[in-house]
């Protein structure tokens, strides 16, 4: 259950990154409309909430799960930023 929560959180962070103006250029290699970016961001937030719910259900002490969840999210933020940086470096500058 914990692995599913971590995967949901990481996918949510990547969707939030893809929903930004710069992130959509890096991850998707194209500009998105405002409505599509908002939809992608909403899906990312939904996955983050699902990650929290899964962690709360898996934990024996929900208070501890609520305290550790921001720590997991911060690690997922760093991994998403690292993935965007690697993709940007591998693909080279856009002309």
PLY file of the C-alpha trace (Angstrom):
ply
format ascii 1.0
element vertex 95
property float x
property float y
property float z
element edge 94
property int vertex1
property int vertex2
end_header
0.00 0.00 0.00
2.88 2.34 0.77
4.45 1.77 -2.65
1.15 2.72 -4.31
1.03 5.91 -2.25
4.56 6.86 -3.26
3.86 6.14 -6.94
0.66 8.19 -6.83
2.54 11.06 -5.24
5.35 10.93 -7.79
2.92 10.79 -10.73
1.01 13.68 -9.19
4.16 15.77 -8.94
5.07 15.01 -12.55
1.57 16.02 -13.64
1.87 19.26 -11.67
5.18 19.91 -13.39
3.67 19.12 -16.80
0.80 21.49 -16.02
3.07 24.49 -15.70
4.05 26.62 -18.69
7.74 25.73 -18.59
7.14 22.14 -17.52
4.84 21.43 -20.45
7.57 22.62 -22.82
10.11 20.34 -21.14
8.01 17.22 -20.52
5.53 17.33 -23.38
7.60 19.39 -25.85
4.64 21.62 -26.72
2.63 24.47 -25.32
-0.76 23.63 -23.87
-3.93 25.66 -23.64
-4.89 27.19 -20.33
-7.78 24.78 -19.83
-5.63 21.73 -20.55
-2.90 22.92 -18.17
-5.48 23.45 -15.41
-6.93 19.99 -16.05
-3.49 18.39 -15.80
-2.80 20.29 -12.59
-6.14 19.18 -11.14
-5.30 15.56 -11.96
-1.94 16.01 -10.23
-3.60 17.41 -7.11
-6.08 14.54 -7.14
-3.21 12.05 -7.21
-1.54 13.85 -4.30
-4.75 13.60 -2.26
-4.98 9.91 -3.19
-1.39 9.49 -2.01
-2.31 11.02 1.35
-5.40 8.83 1.70
-3.39 5.69 0.88
-0.74 6.61 3.43
-3.40 7.27 6.07
-5.02 3.90 5.42
-1.69 2.05 5.53
-0.48 3.69 8.74
-1.25 2.39 12.19
-1.07 5.91 13.58
-2.70 8.48 11.28
-1.00 11.35 13.09
2.42 9.98 12.16
1.27 9.57 8.54
0.15 13.21 8.47
3.53 14.30 9.82
5.59 12.21 7.39
3.50 12.95 4.28
5.07 16.41 3.66
8.48 14.75 3.90
7.54 12.26 1.19
6.12 15.06 -0.92
9.34 17.06 -0.64
11.32 14.06 -1.88
8.88 13.69 -4.78
9.27 17.39 -5.62
13.04 16.98 -5.80
12.70 13.88 -7.99
10.28 15.63 -10.36
12.61 18.63 -10.63
15.52 16.29 -11.30
13.55 14.47 -14.00
12.68 17.78 -15.68
16.32 18.87 -15.55
17.55 15.60 -17.05
14.91 15.73 -19.82
15.83 19.33 -20.59
19.53 18.49 -20.78
19.03 15.36 -22.89
16.80 17.05 -25.43
18.93 20.15 -25.71
17.74 23.70 -26.06
14.62 24.36 -28.05
14.98 26.61 -31.08
0 1
1 2
2 3
3 4
4 5
5 6
6 7
7 8
8 9
9 10
10 11
11 12
12 13
13 14
14 15
15 16
16 17
17 18
18 19
19 20
20 21
21 22
22 23
23 24
24 25
25 26
26 27
27 28
28 29
29 30
30 31
31 32
32 33
33 34
34 35
35 36
36 37
37 38
38 39
39 40
40 41
41 42
42 43
43 44
44 45
45 46
46 47
47 48
48 49
49 50
50 51
51 52
52 53
53 54
54 55
55 56
56 57
57 58
58 59
59 60
60 61
61 62
62 63
63 64
64 65
65 66
66 67
67 68
68 69
69 70
70 71
71 72
72 73
73 74
74 75
75 76
76 77
77 78
78 79
79 80
80 81
81 82
82 83
83 84
84 85
85 86
86 87
87 88
88 89
89 90
90 91
91 92
92 93
93 94
